[in-house]
Amino acid sequence: MTVYARTTELRIVDPDDDTILSLAPIQGLWTEEQYLAITDHSRRMLEFDDGYIEVLPMPIPEHQKILALLYELFVAFVRPRGGITLFSPLRVRIRPRKFREPDLVVLRDANDPRQQQRYWLGVDVAVEVVSDDDPERDTKVKRADYAEAEVPEYWIVNPLDDTITVLTLAGDAYNEHGVFRRGEHASSKLLDGFSIEVSNVFDAK
């Protein structure tokens, strides 16, 4: 279930969900502080875009299995080198009045001052596992969002076609470092020496 930005209409899966229904009348009017207060006390995945609260769908088991493997692989590489890897829910501020919750985030320095208690001010790598309910959200919308936030590297892990797309920031937009398929290794440009066997990732489904 997703509450799309810039609309006052909600696409509701559960019509009895009073929490979600209550968002509709004031979509577009939420403040950043109200969003933060709501997410401090919510079990739902919520993102924020210029006054609109967006409710993300509950991840399916296949999504979580892929994410769990990715987390293990990134941690095994990043932690010994002094970095940190975390998974959602974790608020990342794209800019004032816009927040996203990437599936996975990496900072190369575990003491990076961009880490804040309520949200992070940036990351070095963002990873999203594409959801089948709204693939364009991860492949297009968040591609633009993370470029706007100047995230140096963005991984799009797509179980719909078994590809991993690694994007690197060039100016204010991303270039494709590579689109990797089964039988290949998806490599990072930012994390020198880090690569993942694509087949292993999607076999985790």
Secondary structure, 3 states (H helix, E strand, C coil): CCCCCCCCCCCCCCCCCHHHHCCHHHCCCCCHHHHHHHHHCCCCCEEEECCEEEECCCCCHHHHHHHHHHHHHHHHHHHHHCCEEEECCCCEEEECCEEECCCEEEECCCCCCCCCCCCECCCCEEEEECCCCCHHHHHHHHHHHHHHCCCCEEEEEECCCCEEEEEEEECCEEEEEEEEECCCEEECCCCCCCEEEHHHHHHCC
